[in-house]
Amino acid sequence: ICYDPYQNDAMKQLGGEYMTLDEVYSHADIITLHLPLLPTTRYMINNAAIAKMKIGVTIVNVSRGAIIDTQALINGLTTGRIRAVGLD
Protein backbone atom coordinates (compact mmCIF):
# COMPACT_ATOMS: atom_id res chain seq x y z
CA ILE A 1 0.00 0.00 0.00
CA CYS A 2 1.16 3.53 -0.61
CA TYR A 3 0.25 7.19 -0.62
CA ASP A 4 1.45 9.85 -3.03
CA PRO A 5 -0.41 12.92 -4.22
CA TYR A 6 1.04 12.12 -7.68
CA GLN A 7 0.19 8.51 -8.44
CA ASN A 8 2.62 6.57 -10.61
CA ASP A 9 1.39 4.06 -13.20
CA ALA A 10 4.56 1.99 -12.83
CA MET A 11 3.83 1.55 -9.11
CA LYS A 12 0.33 0.37 -9.94
CA GLN A 13 1.68 -2.11 -12.51
CA LEU A 14 3.97 -3.53 -9.83
CA GLY A 15 0.95 -4.14 -7.60
CA GLY A 16 1.08 -0.99 -5.49
CA GLU A 17 -2.30 -0.01 -4.10
CA TYR A 18 -2.77 3.70 -3.57
CA MET A 19 -4.76 4.77 -0.52
CA THR A 20 -5.47 8.02 1.24
CA LEU A 21 -2.97 9.03 3.87
CA ASP A 22 -5.45 8.22 6.65
CA GLU A 23 -6.02 4.76 5.13
CA VAL A 24 -2.28 4.12 5.05
CA TYR A 25 -2.00 5.20 8.68
CA SER A 26 -4.74 2.79 9.74
CA HIS A 27 -3.62 -0.20 7.62
CA ALA A 28 0.18 -0.18 7.57
CA ASP A 29 2.33 -2.17 9.98
CA ILE A 30 5.40 -0.28 8.73
CA ILE A 31 5.36 3.30 7.47
CA THR A 32 8.37 4.60 5.58
CA LEU A 33 8.68 8.29 4.79
CA HIS A 34 10.34 9.41 1.54
CA LEU A 35 9.41 13.04 0.90
CA PRO A 36 10.83 16.54 0.86
CA LEU A 37 10.52 18.91 3.78
CA LEU A 38 8.03 21.57 2.71
CA PRO A 39 5.71 23.82 4.69
CA THR A 40 2.95 21.26 3.98
CA THR A 41 5.01 18.28 5.18
CA ARG A 42 6.63 19.80 8.28
CA TYR A 43 5.50 17.76 11.31
CA MET A 44 3.08 15.73 9.18
CA ILE A 45 3.71 12.92 11.66
CA ASN A 46 2.19 14.55 14.73
CA ASN A 47 -0.11 13.50 17.57
CA ALA A 48 -3.17 13.50 15.29
CA ALA A 49 -1.47 11.35 12.64
CA ILE A 50 -0.05 8.93 15.20
CA ALA A 51 -3.49 8.50 16.79
CA LYS A 52 -4.73 7.16 13.42
CA MET A 53 -1.96 4.55 13.16
CA LYS A 54 -2.19 0.90 14.05
CA ILE A 55 -1.04 0.01 17.54
CA GLY A 56 2.53 -1.24 17.29
CA VAL A 57 3.39 0.52 14.04
CA THR A 58 7.00 0.89 12.95
CA ILE A 59 8.00 4.22 11.41
CA VAL A 60 11.11 4.66 9.27
CA ASN A 61 11.98 8.22 8.32
CA VAL A 62 14.58 8.60 5.57
CA SER A 63 13.48 12.19 4.97
CA ARG A 64 14.30 15.35 6.88
CA GLY A 65 13.88 15.19 10.65
CA ALA A 66 11.22 17.89 10.80
CA ILE A 67 8.77 15.61 8.99
CA ILE A 68 8.14 14.14 12.45
CA ASP A 69 7.15 16.10 15.54
CA THR A 70 9.69 14.76 18.05
CA GLN A 71 7.46 15.15 21.11
CA ALA A 72 4.59 13.36 19.32
CA LEU A 73 7.03 10.56 18.41
CA ILE A 74 8.15 10.24 22.03
CA ASN A 75 4.51 10.15 23.16
CA GLY A 76 3.74 7.45 20.59
CA LEU A 77 6.68 5.34 21.76
CA THR A 78 5.82 5.82 25.43
CA THR A 79 2.21 4.74 24.95
CA GLY A 80 3.06 1.78 22.73
CA ARG A 81 1.23 3.14 19.69
CA ILE A 82 4.64 3.11 17.98
CA ARG A 83 6.66 -0.05 18.50
CA ALA A 84 9.85 1.00 16.75
CA VAL A 85 11.31 3.92 14.84
CA GLY A 86 14.22 4.29 12.45
CA LEU A 87 15.61 7.74 11.84
CA ASP A 88 18.14 8.76 9.23
DRENMIKOL-688611 format. One line per 3 residues: number of its first residue (from 1); their letters; for each residue x, y, z of N, C-alpha, C. Coordinates in Angstrom, 3 decimals, decimal comma. Each point is the difference from the previous one (the first is absolute). Layout:
NUM = a = X/Y/Z/X/Y/Z/X/Y/Z ~ ...
//
This chain:
1 = icy = 0,853/-1,184/0,000/-0,853/1,184/0,000/0,889/1,233/0,000 ~ -0,534/1,086/-0,541/0,806/1,208/-0,064/-0,890/1,233/-0,123 ~ 0,625/1,133/0,295/-0,649/1,296/-0,182/0,966/0,911/-0,741
4 = dpy = -0,520/0,709/-0,982/0,756/1,038/-0,689/-1,026/0,894/-0,676 ~ 0,137/1,305/0,155/-0,968/0,879/-0,675/0,113/-0,097/-1,529 ~ 1,125/-0,544/-0,490/0,214/-0,162/-1,435/0,184/-1,490/-0,280
7 = qnd = -1,098/-0,676/-0,291/0,059/-1,446/-0,193/0,814/-0,356/-1,238 ~ 0,694/-1,127/0,091/0,922/-0,459/-1,020/-0,531/-1,293/-0,611 ~ -0,183/-0,017/-1,313/-0,513/-1,195/-0,668/0,927/-1,198/0,173
10 = amk = 1,299/0,229/0,011/0,942/-1,109/0,186/-0,200/-0,662/1,354 ~ -0,265/0,791/1,028/-0,263/-0,565/1,334/-1,252/-0,873/-0,034 ~ -1,014/0,471/-0,673/-1,239/-0,781/-0,114/0,252/-1,308/-0,740
13 = qlg = 0,801/0,038/-1,068/0,303/-1,206/-0,766/0,785/-1,013/0,828 ~ 0,751/0,482/0,961/0,754/-0,890/0,887/-0,847/-0,532/1,149 ~ -1,274/0,422/0,044/-0,901/-0,501/1,038/-0,220/0,958/1,144
16 = gey = 0,556/1,197/-0,087/-0,212/0,993/1,052/-1,450/0,442/0,034 ~ -0,543/0,099/1,185/-1,383/0,439/0,178/0,011/1,360/0,679 ~ -0,421/1,006/-0,718/-0,056/1,347/0,562/-1,192/0,131/0,934
19 = mtl = 0,232/0,656/1,120/-1,029/0,281/0,998/0,134/1,453/0,417 ~ -0,989/0,477/0,744/0,141/1,319/0,599/1,021/-0,101/1,125 ~ 0,511/1,122/0,423/0,973/-0,004/1,087/-0,602/-0,600/1,270
22 = dev = -1,231/0,355/0,316/-0,652/-0,566/1,188/-0,165/-1,512/-0,118 ~ -0,284/-0,495/-1,211/-0,124/-1,452/-0,189/1,350/-0,690/0,204 ~ 1,053/0,612/-0,495/1,336/-0,568/0,213/0,310/-0,039/1,492
25 = ysh = -0,267/1,095/0,691/0,238/0,032/1,446/-0,716/-1,149/0,705 ~ -1,232/-0,264/-0,367/-0,789/-0,998/0,721/0,258/-1,435/-0,445 ~ 0,639/-0,204/-1,166/0,221/-1,355/-0,509/1,446/-0,493/0,096
28 = adi = 0,943/0,908/-0,023/1,409/-0,399/-0,126/0,611/-0,444/1,323 ~ 0,753/-1,093/-0,056/0,790/-0,447/1,141/1,325/0,759/0,052 ~ 0,498/0,373/-1,177/1,249/0,755/-0,117/-0,270/1,184/-0,911
31 = itl = 0,370/1,183/0,448/-0,144/1,213/-0,802/1,385/0,554/-0,255 ~ 0,357/0,126/-1,274/1,267/0,620/-0,361/-0,291/1,344/-0,645 ~ 0,813/0,973/0,329/-0,208/1,370/-0,474/1,118/0,388/-0,958
34 = hlp = -0,396/0,357/-1,225/0,937/0,379/-1,064/-0,573/1,242/-0,672 ~ 0,242/1,165/0,563/-0,600/1,221/-0,537/0,829/1,207/0,383 ~ -0,164/1,079/-0,742/0,758/1,211/0,326/-0,620/0,731/1,184
37 = llp = 0,817/0,784/0,662/-0,511/0,862/1,071/-0,517/1,284/-0,640 ~ -1,289/0,191/0,084/-0,686/1,182/-0,518/-0,880/0,557/1,112 ~ -0,503/1,197/-0,148/-0,937/0,501/1,019/-1,189/-0,949/0,222
40 = ttr = -0,421/-0,698/-1,046/-1,145/-0,919/0,120/0,369/-1,352/0,591 ~ 1,289/-0,337/0,049/0,398/-1,292/0,555/0,679/0,118/1,363 ~ 0,322/1,210/0,424/0,627/0,191/1,313/-0,928/-0,539/1,093
43 = ymi = 0,533/-0,872/0,818/-0,736/-0,622/1,119/-1,272/-0,710/-0,466 ~ 0,033/-0,590/-1,199/-1,182/-0,735/-0,460/-0,255/-1,231/0,880 ~ 1,069/-0,513/0,608/-0,184/-1,063/0,988/-0,053/0,698/1,353
46 = nna = -1,214/0,214/0,463/-0,258/0,720/1,250/-0,944/-0,835/0,855 ~ -0,460/0,546/1,103/-0,890/-0,768/0,882/-1,252/-0,475/-0,720 ~ -0,591/0,852/-0,844/-1,224/-0,377/-0,712/0,257/-1,150/-0,976
49 = aia = 1,116/0,072/-0,728/0,328/-1,068/-0,948/0,291/-1,305/0,735 ~ 0,772/0,084/1,065/0,359/-1,201/0,758/-1,237/-0,656/0,603 ~ -0,966/0,787/0,422/-1,236/-0,558/0,568/-0,771/-0,835/-1,020
52 = kmk = 0,222/0,237/-1,288/-0,692/-0,741/-1,059/0,727/-1,293/-0,371 ~ 1,223/-0,165/0,486/0,816/-1,151/-0,382/-0,345/-1,233/0,806 ~ 0,318/-1,157/-0,605/-0,196/-1,267/0,689/0,856/-0,039/1,265
55 = igv = -0,503/-0,643/1,016/0,792/-0,200/1,212/1,176/-0,907/-0,347 ~ 1,198/0,428/0,374/1,194/-0,777/-0,271/0,648/0,294/-1,341 ~ -0,358/1,099/-0,622/0,573/0,371/-1,293/1,492/0,261/0,116
58 = tiv = 0,721/-0,260/-1,074/1,401/0,366/-0,126/0,084/1,137/-1,000 ~ 0,736/1,051/0,343/0,175/1,148/-0,886/1,475/0,110/-0,355 ~ 0,281/0,126/-1,299/1,357/0,195/-0,482/0,017/1,306/-0,783
61 = nvs = 0,770/0,958/0,477/0,087/1,297/-0,653/1,358/0,146/-0,668 ~ 0,012/-0,002/-1,343/1,229/0,241/-0,740/-0,025/1,398/-0,621 ~ -0,941/0,799/0,470/-0,136/1,391/-0,443/0,605/0,922/1,054
64 = rga = -0,271/1,256/-0,108/0,482/0,984/0,967/-0,653/-0,228/1,364 ~ 0,714/0,307/1,047/-0,476/-0,240/1,359/-1,283/0,713/0,345 ~ -0,203/1,190/-0,551/-1,177/0,796/0,352/-1,293/-0,513/-0,623
67 = iid = 0,073/-1,114/-0,727/-1,234/-0,650/-0,463/-0,767/-0,528/1,215 ~ 0,738/-0,374/1,042/-0,597/-0,575/1,210/0,111/0,988/1,152 ~ -1,084/0,187/0,694/-0,018/0,786/1,240/0,624/-0,884/1,089
70 = tqa = 1,167/0,387/0,478/0,752/-0,837/0,943/-0,797/-0,324/1,254 ~ -0,672/0,972/0,582/-0,763/-0,265/1,221/-1,145/-0,970/-0,268 ~ -0,652/0,128/-1,153/-1,069/-0,940/-0,364/0,572/-1,405/-0,164
73 = lin = 1,200/-0,107/-0,590/0,661/-1,288/-0,156/0,298/-0,624/1,358 ~ 0,535/0,797/0,907/0,291/-0,497/1,352/-1,287/-0,460/0,675 ~ -1,064/0,775/-0,130/-1,289/-0,401/0,584/-0,472/-1,326/-0,589
76 = glt = 0,125/-0,142/-1,325/-0,420/-1,235/-0,651/0,802/-1,202/0,453 ~ 1,296/0,176/0,206/0,842/-1,085/0,505/-0,336/-0,342/1,441 ~ -0,228/1,020/0,812/-0,298/-0,203/1,418/-1,312/-0,747/0,204
79 = tgr = -0,984/0,305/-0,825/-1,313/-0,634/0,147/-0,099/-1,352/-0,694 ~ 0,990/-0,350/-0,824/-0,039/-1,261/-0,711/-0,707/0,069/-1,354 ~ -0,506/1,143/-0,356/-0,627/0,151/-1,326/1,061/-0,275/-1,065
82 = ira = 1,218/0,506/0,245/1,131/-0,257/-0,892/0,918/-1,025/0,673 ~ 0,250/-1,086/-0,700/0,859/-1,054/0,554/1,478/0,315/-0,225 ~ 0,309/0,493/-1,196/1,398/0,245/-0,334/0,079/1,165/-0,982
85 = vgl = 1,169/0,625/-0,018/0,214/1,127/-0,909/1,435/-0,078/-0,509 ~ 0,151/0,325/-1,276/1,320/0,122/-0,603/0,136/1,377/-0,584 ~ 1,054/0,705/0,417/0,203/1,376/-0,448/1,336/0,109/-0,719
88 = d = -0,022/0,691/-1,118/1,223/0,212/-0,773/0,607/1,320/0,397
//
